[in-house]
């Protein structure tokens, strides 16, 4: 990570905030907010950001090539052998949106299903969705896992 600093940041030292330099006429002409009133009562000190306005942060690019791992005998090699709660939530949300927009359900709709989310959960439970999960490692190695392989 490279951080560039401006030379303006280390300019002349700031004047101590012991005396107020604002005039009464200018304070009377502008609106004073609640925070400014509290600051005036506390001595007029204001909290400023430690980062200057012209500071630029540049991050080094991390480049890697994607490389697929082929699974033998439908075995999950990356991650757990089941559908994680995050994957389940993502699939449920995407599928329930499709169902609410008029997509046909892939299973017989149960009687207790009162919403598209319940139908999507039932489709996941019966493994009726033709979907694959791509799990990627930070090195760029990935595996496409069919939902039928997961427990």
N, C-alpha and C positions, 0 to 999 in steps of 0.2 A: 504494500500500500504506500503510495506516494502522496504526501501532503505538501502543497505549495502555499507558502505564506506570503502575504504582501509586505513590502517594506514600510508601508504606512502604519502598520500595527505598532512598530517600535519608534514612534515619532516622539515629540516633546512630551514631557510628563504632564499629567492632568493637574489642573488647579484644584486645590482642596475645597471640599464642599462645606466650608464653615459659614460663609455668608451667602445670603440669597441675592442674586443679581437681577431678578425680574422686577419690573416696574409694576406699580399698582394699576396703572391705566391699562397696560396690556393684559393683565390678569382679569380686569373687569370686562374687557371687550371679548374675551373668549370664554367658551363653556368649560367648566371645570368638572371632570368626572369624579366618581366616588373614590377611585383609587388615587387620583391626584390630590383630593382633599385629605385623604389619610396620609399620603406622603408629606404634604405640607405640615400636617400636625406632628409628624414624626421627625421632622427636620429636613425634609426635602431630598432625601437620598433615593435614587432610583436604581433598580437592578437592571443591568444591561447584559446582553449575550456575550459570552466569552469569544465567540467566533465573529470575525469581521465580515462585512458585507461582501468583500471581494475575494474571500478565501475560496479556493477551489480544491475539491478532494477528487483524486484520480485513483481508481482501483486497477490493479493489474488484472489483465484478462487471463482467465484460466481456460486453456484450450485442451480438449481431449477428443478423441474419436470414439464414437459409439461402436461397440462390438457386442454382438449377440452371442449368448450362450445357448447352445442347442441342448434341450433336455432329452435324456434317454428314458424311455418307459413312462412318459408323462410325470416326471419327478420335478418338484419345485426345488430349485437350487439357490434362489435368492429370496431371503425373507422367510417368514413362517409358512407352514403348510396349510394355513387357513386364511380366510379373508379377514383382513384387519378391520377394525371399527371405522377407520378413516376411508378405506376402500368401499366398505359396505355403505357408508353414508353418502359417498360421492355417487355410487351406482344407483342407490335408492332415489336420491334427489334428481338425477338426470332422467331416470326411467319414469318417475312420477310426473315430471314435467312433460315428457312425451305422451304419457297416458292422458294427462289433463288437456293436451292440445289435440286429442282425437286419435292417437295411435291405438291399434287394436291390442288387447291383452293377449299374452302368449300362453296363459293358463286359464282354466275355468275359474271365473271370479267367485270366490267364496261368499257365503251369505253374510259373514261378519265384516266383510270389507266395505267400509262406508266412504273411503277416500281413495284417491289414486296412490297415496303412499302405502296403504295397506295392500293394494294389488301389487305394487312394486316389491314390497317385502316378500310377498308370497311367491312372486316370480324368482326372486333370488333364492328363497328357501328350496324351491323345486329345481333349481339350476336350469331354468328354461331360457335364460337369456344367452344369445350368441355373442358373448363378449369376452375380451381378453384383458388382463391386467398387465401393464408394463412396469416392472420394477427395475429401477436404475440405481447402480452404485455410484459413488462419487468419482470413481476411476473411469466411468463411461461404459462399463460392462452392464448389459441389461438382459432380461429374460421376459419374453411374452408368455404369460401364464393364462391358460384357458380357465374360465370359472368352473368348468367341470372337474378340473384337477384338484381344486381346493376343497377342504373339508367344511 
